[in-house]
Amino acid sequence: MPLQEDFKRRLEQVLGAPTAPFREGLVHRVIRDAASASRRLRLREDAWGNLEVVYGRGRPRLLFACHTDHPALEANGDGTATIVGGIRPAALKGAGLRLLDGDGSVAARAGATVKGRAGVVRLRGGRGLAKGTPLVLDMPGVRISKTRVRARAIDDGCAVAACLAMFDRLEAARWRGCVGALFTRAEEVGFAGALGWTRTTKTPRSTTVVNLEMSNARPHTPQGKGPILRVGDRMSIFDRDVAAELEHAAKALAGKDGSFRWQRALMDGGACEATVYAWSGFRTGALCLPLKNYHNHAARGGVGMEYVHADDAENLVRWMVAYARAFGSAPVARTIAKAMDKRWRGHRPKLKRTARRAGEGRV
């Protein structure tokens, strides 16, 4: 299923906005503009700068969640810069760096690692940069082809665009339900925004939170095979009922349209914000896209644009829309429990009849 024009437009808007941990304002501007342009969307900001956008009336029982930052660097005012987020210093050597909110020209180049100072690199041509100046990699904002979506910051900008496209499609269909999206800050430094949100939100713990991520593609989760139902990460296993609901929605979509593809996997190469929501008591699930050049680490060394398969991205939005529309209407957990009971009734008589022989070690 090729990218639809509504999603393509959102990808260009979001991925064209440079971002960094604690410096997410340009992406937030895109989100705010989208919310203000729709009568069906409501926006609120919490004390930590996280944004919540709600479609429809009332309090949503389902939230899709994603982060709005991406690894970057911050000048130290002495000709060096500190890496903010998960980029290996060795990969940066010689890479061009731009001012986050500048005109796109190269402000400096990353040099060698500073000995004894973890995550600090020397800058060539960056002596005049004031302390705290945010720097991003010198790369185009977004390039979209029939098979790939490429950008400096696919992680997690593609998920942000997916949420906005979901709202667009629900509004175009005049859906009368309610669903929300949570856009968090500073995930790349250790879930800062999500941790703040969980500690101060008045959102009931019975709310379902489905985290959206771009996860490093692995041999068992290749690109082009569909978005992934992520059952867990390196730190946690997520809610079984939410996983069953997401799987039910995926199977229903695949039954209607053979072009819809999806995967299911434990993505334990890293941790994601779903762990924060799960440990905070929320009903938690997760979806992700297999990502190449994760955190801009190019396969052959150095840095490169991140990319996902265009079909995977489009199918993620379709999955989100389907799950939002079906949420709460299909008692999936109850259906599975009934299926288990039916199997037990079939097995019980013979299991009971043969128990003594098995206990005595007889055939």
N, C-alpha and C positions, 0 to 999 in steps of 0.2 A: 504494500500500500504506500504510494508516494506521499511526500509531505503535502498537506493541504495549504492553500494560500493563507488562511487565517493564522496557522501555526508558524508558517514561514515569516510572516510579518512580525509576529511576537519574538521570534528568534532573532531577527535583525535588530529589533529595538533593544532587547535585553543584552544580547551578546556584543552589541556595539557600545555598551556602556562599561568602561573600565571600572574595576572594583578591587578592593583589598580588605583584609581584616581591619575592622574599626573604621573603614573608609568606604562604606557601601552606598553613599548618598546618590550617586548617579543611577544605580540600579533601582534604588527606592523611588527616584523621581519617575521612572518608567511605570512602576507599580502604582504610584499615586495618580499618575495621569490616566492609567487604565481604569482605576476605581472611580475617578471623578467624571469620566466620560460615560458611565453607565448608571442608570437609575436603580438597577437591581443590586449594585455592589455597595457595601458599607466598609469603611476603613477605620481602624483605630491603631494607635501606637502605644506600646507599653513603656514603662519607666526606663527600659534598657534600649529603646529604639527599634525593637522588633515590631514588625507590622502584621496585623491580622486583617484579612479581607474576607467578608462574608457575602455570599450570594443568597438572596431571598430573605424572608422574614424569620424572626425568632433566633434562637441560639442553635448553631449547628451541632449535630451529634457526630459529624465526621469532619475531620481536618486533614488536609494534605499539607505536609510540612517540608520545607527545603531551606537551604541557606543562601545568602546573597553575596558572600565574599569568595575570594580566591587567593591562593598564596601570592605574595608580592615581597617587596623590600622596603626598608625605611632608612633614609640617610641619617648618619650619626653626626654630621656637621664637621667631620674631620677627614673627609676623603674616603670613608668607609661606609658600608651599609649593612644593616642587620636583616637577615631573611625572616619574614613573618609568615609562617606556615611551612608546609612540608616540601621544600625544594632542596635537593642535594647541592651543596656549594660547588662541587666539581662540575656539575652540569651547567653551571652559570658562566664559567670562564669564557670571556670574550663576547658574551651575550649583550645586545643593546638594551638599554633601559630608557623608558620614557617617564616623564612626569604623569601622574595619574590623571590630572585634569588639565594637561597642557595641550599644545597644538599638534602633538603627534611626532615631533622631532626627537631624535636621540639626545638625551640629556647626559648620559654617561655610559660606560661599558664596565661590566663586572670583570674584575681581575682575579688575582689569587686569593685564597683563603687567608685570613689573618691568624697567624699561629697563636694558640692559647685563648682564642676568643670564639667560642662555639657559634656557628651560624653567621659569622661576620666575614664579609668579603671587601677587598679593596676596590675602589672605583677609579677608572681612568677617565679623567675629564669631569669628575664630580666634586672637585674641591669647593666650588661655590654653592653647593646645595646645603640649605639650612637644615639643622637637626629636625627630624620628624617628617621631612619631605617624603611622601609616598611615591614609590617607583614601581612600574609594571614592565613586563617584558615587551620589547619592541616587536609587535606582531599585529597583523590585521585584526580587525574586530570580528568579522564573520565571513565565511565562504561556504555557500550551500550549493551542492551538486545533486544529481539524481540519487547518488548512493551515500554521500557523506555530508555531515554538518561539522565544519571545522571552525575553531575559534581559539583565541587565547585562553578563554575561561569557560569551557563547556561545563565544568564542575564549579558551581552547581547552577550556572545560568540557564542551561537547557531545561532544568526542572522548574525554574522560575517561569520561563516562557511557556512550559507545558501547563502550569496552573492558570496562567492568563488565557491560554487557548481553550482550556476546559471551560472557563467562565464564558468565553465568547460563544462556544457551541451550545452551552446550556441556555444562554440568553436567546440565541438564534432559534432554538427549539421551543422557546417560551415555557421552559420547564418551571414548575411552580414549587419545587422543593427548596431545601436549604443545605448548603455545603460551604465550608470555609477553607482558607489557605493561610498557613502561618509561614512568614518569611523571617528567618532568624539572621542574626549578625555574628560575625567572628567565630564561625565554626572551625575554621582552619587552625586556630590556636588552641583548640580543645573544648569545643562546644559552648563557648562563653554565652552567646545569646540564648541558646536553648536552656542552659542551666539557670539563667536569670528568669526566663519565662516560666519554667516549671515551679520556681520558688515563689512567684508572686501572682500567677494567674488565678482567676476565680473560675476557670473552666472546669466543669465537673470531671472527676477521674473516670467516670463511665464513658467519656467521649473517646471515640476511636481516632487515633492519630496514625496516619500512613505516611511514613517518611520517604522522601524521594531523593535518590542519590545517583551520582555517576561513579560506578565502581570499576576498578581496574579489570579489564577483560582477562579471562583465564582460559586455559585449554578446554575446560568443561562448560564454559559460558561464552562461546564465540560471538562476535558481532554478526548481525544479519539473521540470527535465529530468534530474535524478539526480545522485548524487555523481560526483566527477571523478577519473579516473585522471590524476594530475599527473605528467607526464613530465619536468618540470624547473621551476626557478624562475629568478629574476633572475641567480643566480650559477652554477648547475650544471644539467647534464642527468643524469638518474638512470639506473640500470642497465637496459639494454634487455631482459635476460632476465626480471627481476622485472616489468617493465611487461608483457611478453608473458604471464607467468603470471597477473597480475591481470586482464588482458584476457580470457584464456581462462576464468577463473572467472566473469567478468561475462557473457560470452556464454553460458556453460552455464546460468547463472541465468535469463537472459532467454529462453533456449530452453524452459525449464520453466514460466516464469511471465511472461506478457506485461506484468504490472504493474511488473516490475523495469526501471528505466531507469538509464542511466549515460552519462557523457560522458568524453571524453579531450581533454586540452589542455595546452599549455605555459602555466603560470600564472606569468608573469614580472613581475607587478606588485610583487613583493617576494621576500624570501628566507625560507626555512624551515629547520628543524633537519635536514631530509633532506640538505642541503648539508654539514652537520657530519659526519653518518654516512658520506656518500659519500667525502668527502675523508679520512676516517679509515680507509678501506679496507673498509667493510662493503658487502655486497650490499644496495643501497638502492632502495626504491621509495616512492611517496607516493600517498595518497588525500586528497581534501579536499572540503569542502562549500562551495558559493557562499554568501557571507555578505553581508547588507545592514547598513548603519550600522556598517561596520568600525571597530573601536576606538571605538565610540559616537559617531562623527561622523554626525549626522543629515543627510539629503539636503538639507534646507532651512536648514541652519545650526544651530549649537548642538549639544547632545548628545541622544542617543536610545538606546533599548534595541537591542541587536544582535538579528538574527533570521535563521533559516534556514527553508527549507521543510520541513514535517514529513515529507513523503514522501521527500525527499532524505536526511534523517537516518535514517529507518527502513531505507532501502535501503543506507545505509552499513554498518549493523550486519549486515544480511543478506550483504553482500559480504564483510565481514571473516570471518564464520562460515564461508562457503563456501570462502574462500581458505585458512583455517586447516585445514579438514577435508581439502582436496585437496592441501595443500602437500607437495611431494616425490613425489606419486604420478603426476603427469602430466608427462612429459618434453617440455614445450612447446618449448623451444629446439631440441631434437633434431628434433622434428616439423617446425618451420619450416625447419631446415637440409635435411631430406629433401625438403621441397617445393621448395626452391631448386634442389637437385640434379636433381630430376625436370624442372623447367623447363629447366635447362641442357642436359640430354640431348636434350630436344625441339628446342631452338634451335640447338645446336652444328653439325649437318650443314649447314643452310642458311646459317648465319653464316659458316662456313668456305668454302663454295662461292662465296659472293658477295663475299668479302673483297677479292680482287684488283680486281674491277670498281669497288668503292667507292673503293679506294686510287688508282685511275687517274682518278677523277672521272667515270666513265661510269655511265649509268643501268642 
